[in-house]
Amino acid sequence: MPSPDRRGTVLELLAARPWRAWRGTELAATLRIENINCFRAQLSQWSHQGSINKIGPALYGPMPTST
């Protein structure tokens, strides 16, 4: 079962560097997640829910802010 604060940690990482595109594997390594396939599915789910922005294949960033 994923950590309940995992999404919050990912959102903080993405928000800290909004110009950067993160690979799923980079996020997993930063968070010390061993099951990368499960984590990739989680990232995809969060992007479909609108929590994070899927920029390209396996690339993620924060949701754009509206001005």
PQR file with spaces between the fields and no chain letter, atoms N, CA, C, O and H, PARSE charges and radii, in Angstrom:
ATOM       1  N    MET     1       0.857   -1.194    0.000 -0.4000 1.5000
ATOM       2  CA   MET     1       0.000    0.000    0.000 -0.0000 2.0000
ATOM       3  C    MET     1       0.890    1.241    0.000  0.5500 1.7000
ATOM       4  O    MET     1       1.843    1.315    0.776 -0.5500 1.4000
ATOM       5  N    PRO     2       0.589    2.219   -0.864 -0.5600 1.5000
ATOM       6  CA   PRO     2       1.423    3.417   -0.937  0.2800 2.0000
ATOM       7  C    PRO     2       1.296    4.269    0.321  0.5500 1.7000
ATOM       8  O    PRO     2       0.282    4.249    1.019 -0.5500 1.4000
ATOM       9  N    SER     3       2.350    5.007    0.578 -0.4000 1.5000
ATOM      10  CA   SER     3       2.354    5.925    1.707 -0.0000 2.0000
ATOM      11  C    SER     3       1.290    6.989    1.490  0.5500 1.7000
ATOM      12  O    SER     3       1.154    7.500    0.379 -0.5500 1.4000
ATOM      13  H    SER     3       3.173    5.023    0.011  0.4000 1.0000
ATOM      14  N    PRO     4       0.525    7.339    2.538 -0.5600 1.5000
ATOM      15  CA   PRO     4      -0.542    8.334    2.353  0.2800 2.0000
ATOM      16  C    PRO     4      -0.029    9.716    1.986  0.5500 1.7000
ATOM      17  O    PRO     4      -0.772   10.514    1.414 -0.5500 1.4000
ATOM      18  N    ASP     5       1.227   10.015    2.303 -0.4000 1.5000
ATOM      19  CA   ASP     5       1.748   11.339    1.986 -0.0000 2.0000
ATOM      20  C    ASP     5       2.593   11.345    0.716  0.5500 1.7000
ATOM      21  O    ASP     5       3.244   12.345    0.413 -0.5500 1.4000
ATOM      22  H    ASP     5       1.830    9.367    2.767  0.4000 1.0000
ATOM      23  N    ARG     6       2.590   10.247   -0.027 -0.4000 1.5000
ATOM      24  CA   ARG     6       3.411   10.155   -1.239 -0.0000 2.0000
ATOM      25  C    ARG     6       2.997   11.199   -2.273  0.5500 1.7000
ATOM      26  O    ARG     6       3.857   11.853   -2.864 -0.5500 1.4000
ATOM      27  H    ARG     6       2.062    9.434    0.219  0.4000 1.0000
ATOM      28  N    ARG     7       1.708   11.363   -2.498 -0.4000 1.5000
ATOM      29  CA   ARG     7       1.251   12.345   -3.486 -0.0000 2.0000
ATOM      30  C    ARG     7       1.688   13.745   -3.074  0.5500 1.7000
ATOM      31  O    ARG     7       2.140   14.526   -3.911 -0.5500 1.4000
ATOM      32  H    ARG     7       1.010   10.832   -2.018  0.4000 1.0000
ATOM      33  N    GLY     8       1.558   14.064   -1.797 -0.4000 1.5000
ATOM      34  CA   GLY     8       1.982   15.374   -1.307 -0.0000 2.0000
ATOM      35  C    GLY     8       3.464   15.610   -1.515  0.5500 1.7000
ATOM      36  O    GLY     8       3.877   16.713   -1.872 -0.5500 1.4000
ATOM      37  H    GLY     8       1.191   13.430   -1.117  0.4000 1.0000
ATOM      38  N    THR     9       4.267   14.582   -1.293 -0.4000 1.5000
ATOM      39  CA   THR     9       5.703   14.699   -1.490 -0.0000 2.0000
ATOM      40  C    THR     9       6.028   14.923   -2.958  0.5500 1.7000
ATOM      41  O    THR     9       6.882   15.747   -3.284 -0.5500 1.4000
ATOM      42  H    THR     9       3.932   13.686   -1.003  0.4000 1.0000
ATOM      43  N    VAL    10       5.360   14.201   -3.842 -0.4000 1.5000
ATOM      44  CA   VAL    10       5.573   14.383   -5.288 -0.0000 2.0000
ATOM      45  C    VAL    10       5.160   15.791   -5.698  0.5500 1.7000
ATOM      46  O    VAL    10       5.873   16.447   -6.458 -0.5500 1.4000
ATOM      47  H    VAL    10       4.667   13.531   -3.578  0.4000 1.0000
ATOM      48  N    LEU    11       4.024   16.258   -5.207 -0.4000 1.5000
ATOM      49  CA   LEU    11       3.566   17.608   -5.543 -0.0000 2.0000
ATOM      50  C    LEU    11       4.564   18.663   -5.069  0.5500 1.7000
ATOM      51  O    LEU    11       4.805   19.646   -5.770 -0.5500 1.4000
ATOM      52  H    LEU    11       3.446   15.725   -4.590  0.4000 1.0000
ATOM      53  N    GLU    12       5.142   18.468   -3.893 -0.4000 1.5000
ATOM      54  CA   GLU    12       6.144   19.408   -3.379 -0.0000 2.0000
ATOM      55  C    GLU    12       7.393   19.416   -4.263  0.5500 1.7000
ATOM      56  O    GLU    12       7.939   20.477   -4.564 -0.5500 1.4000
ATOM      57  H    GLU    12       4.947   17.670   -3.323  0.4000 1.0000
ATOM      58  N    LEU    13       7.840   18.225   -4.678 -0.4000 1.5000
ATOM      59  CA   LEU    13       9.008   18.142   -5.555 -0.0000 2.0000
ATOM      60  C    LEU    13       8.756   18.860   -6.876  0.5500 1.7000
ATOM      61  O    LEU    13       9.601   19.622   -7.347 -0.5500 1.4000
ATOM      62  H    LEU    13       7.396   17.363   -4.433  0.4000 1.0000
ATOM      63  N    LEU    14       7.604   18.616   -7.465 -0.4000 1.5000
ATOM      64  CA   LEU    14       7.281   19.239   -8.751 -0.0000 2.0000
ATOM      65  C    LEU    14       7.140   20.748   -8.610  0.5500 1.7000
ATOM      66  O    LEU    14       7.588   21.493   -9.482 -0.5500 1.4000
ATOM      67  H    LEU    14       6.918   17.997   -7.082  0.4000 1.0000
ATOM      68  N    ALA    15       6.528   21.206   -7.532 -0.4000 1.5000
ATOM      69  CA   ALA    15       6.316   22.643   -7.323 -0.0000 2.0000
ATOM      70  C    ALA    15       7.623   23.372   -7.023  0.5500 1.7000
ATOM      71  O    ALA    15       7.768   24.553   -7.339 -0.5500 1.4000
ATOM      72  H    ALA    15       6.164   20.601   -6.823  0.4000 1.0000
ATOM      73  N    ALA    16       8.568   22.670   -6.415 -0.4000 1.5000
ATOM      74  CA   ALA    16       9.839   23.304   -6.067 -0.0000 2.0000
ATOM      75  C    ALA    16      10.653   23.666   -7.310  0.5500 1.7000
ATOM      76  O    ALA    16      11.450   24.604   -7.285 -0.5500 1.4000
ATOM      77  H    ALA    16       8.451   21.711   -6.158  0.4000 1.0000
ATOM      78  N    ARG    17      10.450   22.925   -8.385 -0.4000 1.5000
ATOM      79  CA   ARG    17      11.152   23.181   -9.649 -0.0000 2.0000
ATOM      80  C    ARG    17      10.155   23.107  -10.806  0.5500 1.7000
ATOM      81  O    ARG    17      10.176   22.145  -11.573 -0.5500 1.4000
ATOM      82  H    ARG    17       9.803   22.163   -8.405  0.4000 1.0000
ATOM      83  N    PRO    18       9.294   24.100  -10.941 -0.5600 1.5000
ATOM      84  CA   PRO    18       8.226   24.030  -11.947  0.2800 2.0000
ATOM      85  C    PRO    18       8.724   24.020  -13.388  0.5500 1.7000
ATOM      86  O    PRO    18       7.978   23.630  -14.287 -0.5500 1.4000
ATOM      87  N    TRP    19       9.952   24.436  -13.628 -0.4000 1.5000
ATOM      88  CA   TRP    19      10.518   24.456  -14.975 -0.0000 2.0000
ATOM      89  C    TRP    19      11.063   23.089  -15.385  0.5500 1.7000
ATOM      90  O    TRP    19      11.370   22.874  -16.558 -0.5500 1.4000
ATOM      91  H    TRP    19      10.558   24.753  -12.898  0.4000 1.0000
ATOM      92  N    ARG    20      11.185   22.176  -14.445 -0.4000 1.5000
ATOM      93  CA   ARG    20      11.847   20.897  -14.687 -0.0000 2.0000
ATOM      94  C    ARG    20      10.837   19.804  -15.024  0.5500 1.7000
ATOM      95  O    ARG    20       9.775   19.712  -14.408 -0.5500 1.4000
ATOM      96  H    ARG    20      10.936   22.351  -13.492  0.4000 1.0000
ATOM      97  N    ALA    21      11.180   18.983  -16.004 -0.4000 1.5000
ATOM      98  CA   ALA    21      10.397   17.785  -16.313 -0.0000 2.0000
ATOM      99  C    ALA    21      11.051   16.608  -15.592  0.5500 1.7000
ATOM     100  O    ALA    21      12.249   16.365  -15.745 -0.5500 1.4000
ATOM     101  H    ALA    21      12.042   19.058  -16.505  0.4000 1.0000
ATOM     102  N    TRP    22      10.276   15.897  -14.824 -0.4000 1.5000
ATOM     103  CA   TRP    22      10.775   14.766  -14.056 -0.0000 2.0000
ATOM     104  C    TRP    22      10.394   13.456  -14.736  0.5500 1.7000
ATOM     105  O    TRP    22       9.246   13.285  -15.148 -0.5500 1.4000
ATOM     106  H    TRP    22       9.303   16.094  -14.700  0.4000 1.0000
ATOM     107  N    ARG    23      11.325   12.548  -14.857 -0.4000 1.5000
ATOM     108  CA   ARG    23      11.024   11.190  -15.300 -0.0000 2.0000
ATOM     109  C    ARG    23      10.470   10.425  -14.102  0.5500 1.7000
ATOM     110  O    ARG    23      10.852   10.673  -12.959 -0.5500 1.4000
ATOM     111  H    ARG    23      12.257   12.687  -14.523  0.4000 1.0000
ATOM     112  N    GLY    24       9.574    9.502  -14.381 -0.4000 1.5000
ATOM     113  CA   GLY    24       9.018    8.689  -13.309 -0.0000 2.0000
ATOM     114  C    GLY    24      10.102    7.966  -12.522  0.5500 1.7000
ATOM     115  O    GLY    24      10.012    7.839  -11.301 -0.5500 1.4000
ATOM     116  H    GLY    24       9.263    9.300  -15.310  0.4000 1.0000
ATOM     117  N    THR    25      11.126    7.492  -13.223 -0.4000 1.5000
ATOM     118  CA   THR    25      12.215    6.784  -12.549 -0.0000 2.0000
ATOM     119  C    THR    25      13.012    7.719  -11.634  0.5500 1.7000
ATOM     120  O    THR    25      13.496    7.289  -10.587 -0.5500 1.4000
ATOM     121  H    THR    25      11.199    7.595  -14.215  0.4000 1.0000
ATOM     122  N    GLU    26      13.153    8.995  -12.020 -0.4000 1.5000
ATOM     123  CA   GLU    26      13.853    9.969  -11.179 -0.0000 2.0000
ATOM     124  C    GLU    26      13.070   10.235   -9.896  0.5500 1.7000
ATOM     125  O    GLU    26      13.638   10.294   -8.806 -0.5500 1.4000
ATOM     126  H    GLU    26      12.760    9.344  -12.871  0.4000 1.0000
ATOM     127  N    LEU    27      11.765   10.393  -10.045 -0.4000 1.5000
ATOM     128  CA   LEU    27      10.923   10.607   -8.869 -0.0000 2.0000
ATOM     129  C    LEU    27      10.990    9.396   -7.947  0.5500 1.7000
ATOM     130  O    LEU    27      11.106    9.540   -6.730 -0.5500 1.4000
ATOM     131  H    LEU    27      11.303   10.345  -10.931  0.4000 1.0000
ATOM     132  N    ALA    28      10.917    8.212   -8.526 -0.4000 1.5000
ATOM     133  CA   ALA    28      10.981    6.981   -7.726 -0.0000 2.0000
ATOM     134  C    ALA    28      12.308    6.886   -6.980  0.5500 1.7000
ATOM     135  O    ALA    28      12.333    6.530   -5.802 -0.5500 1.4000
ATOM     136  H    ALA    28      10.822    8.094   -9.514  0.4000 1.0000
ATOM     137  N    ALA    29      13.405    7.202   -7.655 -0.4000 1.5000
ATOM     138  CA   ALA    29      14.718    7.142   -7.015 -0.0000 2.0000
ATOM     139  C    ALA    29      14.817    8.175   -5.896  0.5500 1.7000
ATOM     140  O    ALA    29      15.353    7.878   -4.828 -0.5500 1.4000
ATOM     141  H    ALA    29      13.385    7.491   -8.612  0.4000 1.0000
ATOM     142  N    THR    30      14.306    9.380   -6.127 -0.4000 1.5000
ATOM     143  CA   THR    30      14.336   10.436   -5.116 -0.0000 2.0000
ATOM     144  C    THR    30      13.540   10.023   -3.877  0.5500 1.7000
ATOM     145  O    THR    30      13.938   10.306   -2.747 -0.5500 1.4000
ATOM     146  H    THR    30      13.871    9.621   -6.995  0.4000 1.0000
ATOM     147  N    LEU    31      12.414    9.353   -4.106 -0.4000 1.5000
ATOM     148  CA   LEU    31      11.551    8.938   -3.000 -0.0000 2.0000
ATOM     149  C    LEU    31      11.894    7.548   -2.467  0.5500 1.7000
ATOM     150  O    LEU    31      11.234    7.039   -1.561 -0.5500 1.4000
ATOM     151  H    LEU    31      12.091    9.123   -5.024  0.4000 1.0000
ATOM     152  N    ARG    32      12.942    6.937   -3.045 -0.4000 1.5000
ATOM     153  CA   ARG    32      13.383    5.594   -2.642 -0.0000 2.0000
ATOM     154  C    ARG    32      12.278    4.556   -2.791  0.5500 1.7000
ATOM     155  O    ARG    32      12.055    3.726   -1.910 -0.5500 1.4000
ATOM     156  H    ARG    32      13.478    7.351   -3.781  0.4000 1.0000
ATOM     157  N    ILE    33      11.600    4.625   -3.920 -0.4000 1.5000
ATOM     158  CA   ILE    33      10.540    3.667   -4.237 -0.0000 2.0000
ATOM     159  C    ILE    33      11.153    2.552   -5.071  0.5500 1.7000
ATOM     160  O    ILE    33      11.785    2.805   -6.097 -0.5500 1.4000
ATOM     161  H    ILE    33      11.781    5.299   -4.636  0.4000 1.0000
ATOM     162  N    GLU    34      10.962    1.332   -4.627 -0.4000 1.5000
ATOM     163  CA   GLU    34      11.564    0.199   -5.306 -0.0000 2.0000
ATOM     164  C    GLU    34      10.693   -0.348   -6.435  0.5500 1.7000
ATOM     165  O    GLU    34      11.219   -0.758   -7.470 -0.5500 1.4000
ATOM     166  H    GLU    34      10.449    1.127   -3.794  0.4000 1.0000
ATOM     167  N    ASN    35       9.389   -0.359   -6.257 -0.4000 1.5000
ATOM     168  CA   ASN    35       8.496   -0.905   -7.274 -0.0000 2.0000
ATOM     169  C    ASN    35       8.147    0.200   -8.277  0.5500 1.7000
ATOM     170  O    ASN    35       7.127    0.878   -8.151 -0.5500 1.4000
ATOM     171  H    ASN    35       8.962   -0.026   -5.417  0.4000 1.0000
ATOM     172  N    ILE    36       9.008    0.358   -9.258 -0.4000 1.5000
ATOM     173  CA   ILE    36       8.872    1.462  -10.209 -0.0000 2.0000
ATOM     174  C    ILE    36       7.620    1.309  -11.072  0.5500 1.7000
ATOM     175  O    ILE    36       6.956    2.303  -11.366 -0.5500 1.4000
ATOM     176  H    ILE    36       9.837   -0.193   -9.360  0.4000 1.0000
ATOM     177  N    ASN    37       7.290    0.094  -11.479 -0.4000 1.5000
ATOM     178  CA   ASN    37       6.109   -0.099  -12.329 -0.0000 2.0000
ATOM     179  C    ASN    37       4.835    0.318  -11.614  0.5500 1.7000
ATOM     180  O    ASN    37       3.967    0.957  -12.209 -0.5500 1.4000
ATOM     181  H    ASN    37       7.830   -0.714  -11.240  0.4000 1.0000
ATOM     182  N    CYS    38       4.720   -0.036  -10.362 -0.4000 1.5000
ATOM     183  CA   CYS    38       3.548    0.361   -9.577 -0.0000 2.0000
ATOM     184  C    CYS    38       3.508    1.883   -9.426  0.5500 1.7000
ATOM     185  O    CYS    38       2.442    2.492   -9.515 -0.5500 1.4000
ATOM     186  H    CYS    38       5.425   -0.556   -9.879  0.4000 1.0000
ATOM     187  N    PHE    39       4.667    2.490   -9.200 -0.4000 1.5000
ATOM     188  CA   PHE    39       4.737    3.942   -9.040 -0.0000 2.0000
ATOM     189  C    PHE    39       4.384    4.653  -10.339  0.5500 1.7000
ATOM     190  O    PHE    39       3.708    5.682  -10.315 -0.5500 1.4000
ATOM     191  H    PHE    39       5.534    1.996   -9.128  0.4000 1.0000
ATOM     192  N    ARG    40       4.828    4.124  -11.464 -0.4000 1.5000
ATOM     193  CA   ARG    40       4.467    4.722  -12.760 -0.0000 2.0000
ATOM     194  C    ARG    40       2.960    4.701  -12.959  0.5500 1.7000
ATOM     195  O    ARG    40       2.380    5.667  -13.455 -0.5500 1.4000
ATOM     196  H    ARG    40       5.377    3.289  -11.483  0.4000 1.0000
ATOM     197  N    ALA    41       2.329    3.604  -12.572 -0.4000 1.5000
ATOM     198  CA   ALA    41       0.863    3.526  -12.677 -0.0000 2.0000
ATOM     199  C    ALA    41       0.216    4.575  -11.790  0.5500 1.7000
ATOM     200  O    ALA    41      -0.787    5.182  -12.163 -0.5500 1.4000
ATOM     201  H    ALA    41       2.799    2.819  -12.169  0.4000 1.0000
ATOM     202  N    GLN    42       0.792    4.786  -10.615 -0.4000 1.5000
ATOM     203  CA   GLN    42       0.269    5.789   -9.697 -0.0000 2.0000
ATOM     204  C    GLN    42       0.412    7.193  -10.288  0.5500 1.7000
ATOM     205  O    GLN    42      -0.512    8.002  -10.201 -0.5500 1.4000
ATOM     206  H    GLN    42       1.608    4.293  -10.311  0.4000 1.0000
ATOM     207  N    LEU    43       1.576    7.484  -10.892 -0.4000 1.5000
ATOM     208  CA   LEU    43       1.782    8.785  -11.534 -0.0000 2.0000
ATOM     209  C    LEU    43       0.765    9.006  -12.652  0.5500 1.7000
ATOM     210  O    LEU    43       0.203   10.092  -12.789 -0.5500 1.4000
ATOM     211  H    LEU    43       2.327    6.828  -10.963  0.4000 1.0000
ATOM     212  N    SER    44       0.543    7.978  -13.433 -0.4000 1.5000
ATOM     213  CA   SER    44      -0.433    8.073  -14.518 -0.0000 2.0000
ATOM     214  C    SER    44      -1.831    8.357  -13.976  0.5500 1.7000
ATOM     215  O    SER    44      -2.572    9.169  -14.529 -0.5500 1.4000
ATOM     216  H    SER    44       1.000    7.096  -13.321  0.4000 1.0000
ATOM     217  N    GLN    45      -2.174    7.686  -12.900 -0.4000 1.5000
ATOM     218  CA   GLN    45      -3.476    7.891  -12.262 -0.0000 2.0000
ATOM     219  C    GLN    45      -3.608    9.329  -11.765  0.5500 1.7000
ATOM     220  O    GLN    45      -4.645    9.964  -11.958 -0.5500 1.4000
ATOM     221  H    GLN    45      -1.572    7.026  -12.451  0.4000 1.0000
ATOM     222  N    TRP    46      -2.552    9.841  -11.124 -0.4000 1.5000
ATOM     223  CA   TRP    46      -2.593   11.211  -10.629 -0.0000 2.0000
ATOM     224  C    TRP    46      -2.709   12.210  -11.769  0.5500 1.7000
ATOM     225  O    TRP    46      -3.364   13.243  -11.624 -0.5500 1.4000
ATOM     226  H    TRP    46      -1.710    9.325  -10.968  0.4000 1.0000
ATOM     227  N    SER    47      -2.073   11.912  -12.913 -0.4000 1.5000
ATOM     228  CA   SER    47      -2.177   12.839  -14.051 -0.0000 2.0000
ATOM     229  C    SER    47      -3.598   12.829  -14.618  0.5500 1.7000
ATOM     230  O    SER    47      -4.103   13.875  -15.026 -0.5500 1.4000
ATOM     231  H    SER    47      -1.541   11.073  -13.031  0.4000 1.0000
ATOM     232  N    HIS    48      -4.240   11.675  -14.648 -0.4000 1.5000
ATOM     233  CA   HIS    48      -5.628   11.600  -15.120 -0.0000 2.0000
ATOM     234  C    HIS    48      -6.583   12.306  -14.163  0.5500 1.7000
ATOM     235  O    HIS    48      -7.617   12.827  -14.581 -0.5500 1.4000
ATOM     236  H    HIS    48      -3.830   10.826  -14.316  0.4000 1.0000
ATOM     237  N    GLN    49      -6.235   12.322  -12.885 -0.4000 1.5000
ATOM     238  CA   GLN    49      -7.061   13.004  -11.880 -0.0000 2.0000
ATOM     239  C    GLN    49      -6.814   14.507  -11.856  0.5500 1.7000
ATOM     240  O    GLN    49      -7.556   15.247  -11.209 -0.5500 1.4000
ATOM     241  H    GLN    49      -5.394   11.899  -12.545  0.4000 1.0000
ATOM     242  N    GLY    50      -5.767   14.969  -12.561 -0.4000 1.5000
ATOM     243  CA   GLY    50      -5.482   16.394  -12.612 -0.0000 2.0000
ATOM     244  C    GLY    50      -4.574   16.900  -11.514  0.5500 1.7000
ATOM     245  O    GLY    50      -4.453   18.111  -11.327 -0.5500 1.4000
ATOM     246  H    GLY    50      -5.164   14.368  -13.086  0.4000 1.0000
ATOM     247  N    SER    51      -3.930   16.001  -10.778 -0.4000 1.5000
ATOM     248  CA   SER    51      -3.022   16.426   -9.703 -0.0000 2.0000
ATOM     249  C    SER    51      -1.674   16.860  -10.246  0.5500 1.7000
ATOM     250  O    SER    51      -1.074   17.816   -9.755 -0.5500 1.4000
ATOM     251  H    SER    51      -4.028   15.018  -10.929  0.4000 1.0000
ATOM     252  N    ILE    52      -1.194   16.145  -11.274 -0.4000 1.5000
ATOM     253  CA   ILE    52       0.093   16.458  -11.888 -0.0000 2.0000
ATOM     254  C    ILE    52      -0.091   16.496  -13.399  0.5500 1.7000
ATOM     255  O    ILE    52      -1.091   16.010  -13.926 -0.5500 1.4000
ATOM     256  H    ILE    52      -1.681   15.368  -11.673  0.4000 1.0000
ATOM     257  N    ASN    53       0.871   17.071  -14.079 -0.4000 1.5000
ATOM     258  CA   ASN    53       0.801   17.237  -15.520 -0.0000 2.0000
ATOM     259  C    ASN    53       1.714   16.220  -16.195  0.5500 1.7000
ATOM     260  O    ASN    53       2.911   16.180  -15.913 -0.5500 1.4000
ATOM     261  H    ASN    53       1.683   17.467  -13.651  0.4000 1.0000
ATOM     262  N    LYS    54       1.160   15.400  -17.082 -0.4000 1.5000
ATOM     263  CA   LYS    54       1.983   14.496  -17.876 -0.0000 2.0000
ATOM     264  C    LYS    54       2.407   15.264  -19.117  0.5500 1.7000
ATOM     265  O    LYS    54       1.586   15.599  -19.970 -0.5500 1.4000
ATOM     266  H    LYS    54       0.187   15.432  -17.311  0.4000 1.0000
ATOM     267  N    ILE    55       3.709   15.537  -19.201 -0.4000 1.5000
ATOM     268  CA   ILE    55       4.260   16.372  -20.267 -0.0000 2.0000
ATOM     269  C    ILE    55       4.548   15.554  -21.521  0.5500 1.7000
ATOM     270  O    ILE    55       4.392   16.037  -22.642 -0.5500 1.4000
ATOM     271  H    ILE    55       4.376   15.265  -18.508  0.4000 1.0000
ATOM     272  N    GLY    56       4.964   14.325  -21.319 -0.4000 1.5000
ATOM     273  CA   GLY    56       5.306   13.440  -22.421 -0.0000 2.0000
ATOM     274  C    GLY    56       5.434   12.035  -21.894  0.5500 1.7000
ATOM     275  O    GLY    56       5.078   11.767  -20.746 -0.5500 1.4000
ATOM     276  H    GLY    56       5.091   13.932  -20.408  0.4000 1.0000
ATOM     277  N    PRO    57       5.946   11.115  -22.728 -0.5600 1.5000
ATOM     278  CA   PRO    57       6.100    9.745  -22.245  0.2800 2.0000
ATOM     279  C    PRO    57       7.023    9.707  -21.024  0.5500 1.7000
ATOM     280  O    PRO    57       8.204   10.042  -21.108 -0.5500 1.4000
ATOM     281  N    ALA    58       6.463    9.296  -19.905 -0.4000 1.5000
ATOM     282  CA   ALA    58       7.189    9.157  -18.628 -0.0000 2.0000
ATOM     283  C    ALA    58       7.766   10.466  -18.107  0.5500 1.7000
ATOM     284  O    ALA    58       8.687   10.441  -17.290 -0.5500 1.4000
ATOM     285  H    ALA    58       5.503    9.024  -19.837  0.4000 1.0000
ATOM     286  N    LEU    59       7.252   11.608  -18.554 -0.4000 1.5000
ATOM     287  CA   LEU    59       7.696   12.919  -18.069 -0.0000 2.0000
ATOM     288  C    LEU    59       6.550   13.641  -17.364  0.5500 1.7000
ATOM     289  O    LEU    59       5.433   13.728  -17.875 -0.5500 1.4000
ATOM     290  H    LEU    59       6.504   11.628  -19.217  0.4000 1.0000
ATOM     291  N    TYR    60       6.859   14.148  -16.188 -0.4000 1.5000
ATOM     292  CA   TYR    60       5.823   14.777  -15.376 -0.0000 2.0000
ATOM     293  C    TYR    60       6.305   16.136  -14.860  0.5500 1.7000
ATOM     294  O    TYR    60       7.501   16.375  -14.696 -0.5500 1.4000
ATOM     295  H    TYR    60       7.766   14.077  -15.773  0.4000 1.0000
ATOM     296  N    GLY    61       5.341   17.005  -14.615 -0.4000 1.5000
ATOM     297  CA   GLY    61       5.609   18.309  -14.052 -0.0000 2.0000
ATOM     298  C    GLY    61       4.381   18.766  -13.288  0.5500 1.7000
ATOM     299  O    GLY    61       3.366   18.069  -13.273 -0.5500 1.4000
ATOM     300  H    GLY    61       4.369   16.811  -14.749  0.4000 1.0000
ATOM     301  N    PRO    62       4.459   19.924  -12.655 -0.5600 1.5000
ATOM     302  CA   PRO    62       3.295   20.425  -11.923  0.2800 2.0000
ATOM     303  C    PRO    62       2.212   20.892  -12.887  0.5500 1.7000
ATOM     304  O    PRO    62       2.491   21.202  -14.045 -0.5500 1.4000
ATOM     305  N    MET    63       1.003   20.940  -12.411 -0.4000 1.5000
ATOM     306  CA   MET    63      -0.091   21.472  -13.220 -0.0000 2.0000
ATOM     307  C    MET    63       0.181   22.949  -13.449  0.5500 1.7000
ATOM     308  O    MET    63       0.591   23.655  -12.527 -0.5500 1.4000
ATOM     309  H    MET    63       0.776   20.688  -11.470  0.4000 1.0000
ATOM     310  N    PRO    64      -0.045   23.428  -14.683 -0.5600 1.5000
ATOM     311  CA   PRO    64       0.176   24.857  -14.943  0.2800 2.0000
ATOM     312  C    PRO    64      -0.764   25.711  -14.083  0.5500 1.7000
ATOM     313  O    PRO    64      -1.926   25.368  -13.863 -0.5500 1.4000
ATOM     314  N    THR    65      -0.227   26.814  -13.615 -0.4000 1.5000
ATOM     315  CA   THR    65      -1.059   27.729  -12.835 -0.0000 2.0000
ATOM     316  C    THR    65      -1.769   28.669  -13.791  0.5500 1.7000
ATOM     317  O    THR    65      -1.207   29.098  -14.799 -0.5500 1.4000
ATOM     318  H    THR    65       0.716   27.093  -13.793  0.4000 1.0000
ATOM     319  N    SER    66      -3.003   28.981  -13.460 -0.4000 1.5000
ATOM     320  CA   SER    66      -3.745   29.917  -14.307 -0.0000 2.0000
ATOM     321  C    SER    66      -3.439   31.332  -13.870  0.5500 1.7000
ATOM     322  O    SER    66      -3.315   31.614  -12.678 -0.5500 1.4000
ATOM     323  H    SER    66      -3.459   28.633  -12.640  0.4000 1.0000
ATOM     324  N    THR    67      -3.319   32.219  -14.842 -0.4000 1.5000
ATOM     325  CA   THR    67      -2.975   33.609  -14.530 -0.0000 2.0000
ATOM     326  C    THR    67      -4.164   34.503  -14.725  0.5500 1.7000
ATOM     327  O    THR    67      -4.069   35.711  -14.511 -0.5500 1.4000
ATOM     328  H    THR    67      -3.420   31.990  -15.810  0.4000 1.0000
